[in-house]
């Protein structure tokens, strides 16, 4: 086991799935779904990092396609272009010797969700994500003495149960959000739709399948105007606003979700609260201190606490 926090990088170094810049957007979406990833490093044939593509990038591309095209075949063709066309250039990375301080500073300053780990030659060795850091926060049973309500987002973008799927895509792209609580006409929480749901439906809808009669097959209106209720996750993982932030991190880690709908908000029962991985890492470090967040990430090995340096 490492005896310094600067060696923690190996905890995040795993079999990292990468894509080349010539692979298609749809192929990247399919790979994200298969591996349950939200980010994929983009590499050259020699595995050198040159960019990164996120689920948000794909949602943005789908939104543009839905604005520009009306047929399923056109939408499929527009999303069959190389990743190079939409990937984020100027990739931000970390190296194996970087510690938690450097990692968090880069994630917070650049407001990003993932950092590829590269060696001196720029070859991808692994990837560090907000989910990895949330796992460190959630490992301990010691409370942080920070309530969920102190960090959560209260200006939440929601969507009505009556809206079509295409509306959810538009909102996610325009508001730059990964999840939308779905509300009834009485503001009752009915479910959540996420960018993962969007990717799943995109892959299913654009998959090769036996074409129907030409005069009815090529219209995309049926596929992308289906009710949100057909796609949303109905079993929503929630948290109480008075719960400790450590409980929220632990729940995200256990259920493998990036955000929790917040319940138990006095005098605000008619509104929705949301706390995400980004809120815990970014907002906590800003509202408190970076040192406070680092302390929250301390973990134990063989009964001995490893110091953050």
N, C-alpha and C positions, 0 to 999 in steps of 0.2 A: 504493500500500500504506500502511496505517496506521503511524504511528511511535510510537504509545502502546498499551499493552495495554488501556486503557479503550475503545479503538475496535474491539476484537476482536469486538464484538457482530455486526458485519456478516457475519462468517464463518458465523454460525449462522442468519442471516436468509434464509430461503428461501421458496419458495411453500408457505405453511402452510395445511394443510387444517383447517377449523373445522367445527363442527356447531352447530345451534341447539338450545335446550333442548326444543323440541317434537319433534325427531326421535327415533326409537325406539332402544332399546338394540341391537336386532338390526342396524339400519342402521349404528350406530356400529361394531359388530363387523365388519360387511362392509367398511366404509371403512378400518378399521385393517388388515385383511388386504390389501385392494387396494393400499394405499400403504405397507405394511410399517411402520406406526407403532404405538407402544404408548400414546401419549397424544394426545388431541384437545382443543384449547381449545373451550369452549362459549361462544358469543357471542349477542348480540342481533341483530336484523335489520340494525342499523347497524354490525355487526362489533365491538361493544364487548365485552370479555372479562367474563364473569360466573361462570365456573367452568371445571373441567377434568374430563375423564373418562378413565380408564385401563383397560387390559386387565384389571387386577386387579379393578376395579369390576364389570366384566362377568362375570368368573369368580365373584365373590361373589354376583351376582344369579342366575346359573345355579345355584349351589349352593342358594340359598334356594328356587328354583323346583323343583329336584329333590327337596327335602325336603317341599314342600307339594303337589306335583301328580304324578299317575301317567300322564297321557296326553301325547302329543306336542303335541296341539292346545292343551292347557292351558298347557304349558310355553312354547309359541310365543306364546300370548296374554299370558302374564305378562312376556315379554321384549319385547313390542311397546309397552310403556308408554313415556312420554317420558323422555328422558335426565335431565330435571330431577329426577326421583324418586331418582336414584342418584348424580348428579354431586357432586363435592367442592365445597362452597360456600366463600366467603371465599378466593378465588383469590390465590395468591402470584405476583407478576410481577417482571420487571426491565424497565428502560428502556434505550434505545440508549446512553446515556452511562455506564451501569454497567460496571464492569470485572470481570475474572476474580475478584478478591477477593470482591466483593459477590455474584457469581453462586454461587461455591462455598460461601460462608457460608450462603446461603439454602438451597441444596440439602442441605447437611450438617445444619444446625440443624433444618430441617423434615423431614428424611429423606424427600425426594421425588425423583422421577426426571425432572421436566421443569419448565421455567419459560417461560411465554409472554412474548414481548417485546412491549411495548405503547408507544404514544406518549403524549403528555401528555393526550390525550382518552380514553385507555384502549382505543384501537383496536389490534387485534392486528397486529403487524408481522412476527412470526416466532416461533420457539420454540427454546429451548436445552434439550438433553437430556443425560443422562449419556453417551450414545453420542458426542455431539459432543466432550465433554471427554476421553473415552477416546481419540478420534482424535488429539487434540493430544498426549496422552501417548505414543501409539504411533508418531508421525511420526518421532521422532529414533531414531538407531541407538546413541546413547550409553546405556550401562547406568545404571540407577538405583542399582545396588548394594543392592537390596532383593530378597530371594528371594520367590518366590510363596508358599512355605510360611510366611513371616512374616505374611502378610496374609490368606491364604485362610481360609475357614470350614471348621472341622472338625466342627461339629455339624450335619451335613447331613441333611435330611429326604429319605428315599428311599422307593421303592415297589417291591413285588414284581412280577415279570413276570406272576404269576398273577392279580393284582388286576384288577377291572373298571375301565373308564373313569370311572365315577361316583366311585370311591374317589379317583382322582387329583384330581378337581374338589374333593372334600371336603378333601383334604389341602392343596391350594394355597390354598384359602380360609381354612382354620383356621390354618395355619402362616404365612400371608402370604408365600408363595414363588412365584416365577415359573417355576421349573423343578424337575423331580424326576428324579434319576438312577433308572433302572429296573434292578433287580438280579435275578439268577437265585436259585434256592434255595441256591446255593453262594456267594452274594455276588459273583458275577461281573457286571461292568457289561455290560448288554445294549443300552442305549439311553438316551435322555432324552425326557421328555415335557414340553412347555412350555405356557405360557398361550396362545401363538400356535396350538399344535396344538388346544387347547380351543376357541378362537374359530373356527378353520377347521371343526372338526367341528360346532360349534353352528350355524354358518351353513348348512352342507350339510344337516344334519338337519332344520332348521326351514324350509328352502326350500320354496316352493310346488311341489308335484308331484302327479301323478295319485294320488288316494287308492286304497288297496287296499280289499278288502272290510271293511265296518265292524267286524265282530267280531274282526278281527285287526289292523286298521290303527292304532287309536288308542292302543294300549299303547306306552309309551315304554321299556319294559323291554328290548326288543331293541336299541334305538338306544344307550342310555346304559349298558348293561351289557356292551358288547363288550369283548374283551380289550385291554389297553393295548398289547400287541404289534402290534395292527392300526393304531395311530395314532402310536406313538413314532417319533422319529428314531433310526435305527440307526447312522448314521455320525456318531459323537460326536467333536466337536473337543476335544482334550485338551491339557494342558500338564504339564510336569514340575515337581515341587515345588521343585527346585533351580534352575529357570530364573529369569532376572531378570524383575522385574515389567514392564519395558518390553516384553519378548517377549510377555507375556500381553496387554498392551494392544494391541500390534500385531496379534496373532492375532485378537483380538476385532474389530478394525477391518477386517482383511482378509476375514474370513469373515462379518461382519455378525451376530455373536452377542453376547448380553449376559452369557454366563457360560461358563466352561471347567471340565471335570472335571479334577482334579489327579491325576497319576500320580507314581510314584517317591517314595513316603513310607516311609522305612525303618521297619521294625518295625510298620507299620500297613497292611500290604498288604490286610488284610481289610476295611478301611474306605474310605470315599469322601471325597475332599476336593473343594471347590468354590471357585472364585474368580469374582466377578461384577464388573460395572461399578461397582456400589455399593460393593463392598469396596475397590476401587482408589481411588475418589474419597473416600468417607466414612472408611473405616477407615485409609487411608494418612494422611489429613490429621489424624486423631486420634492415631494411634500415632506418627507423626512430627510434622510441623508443617504449618500451612497454607503457610508459606513454602517448605517442601520440595516440596509438591505444585505450587505455582505455578512453581517452578524447573523441575520436570519437564515443564511445559506450554510452556516456551519453544519457539519455532519459528524457522526461518530463512527469510529472504526475500532473494533475490539475493545469497546468501553472507554476509549481515549478520544477526547475531542481534538480535532485537527484545527489548528489556528489559521485564521485568515491573515495573510501577510500582504 
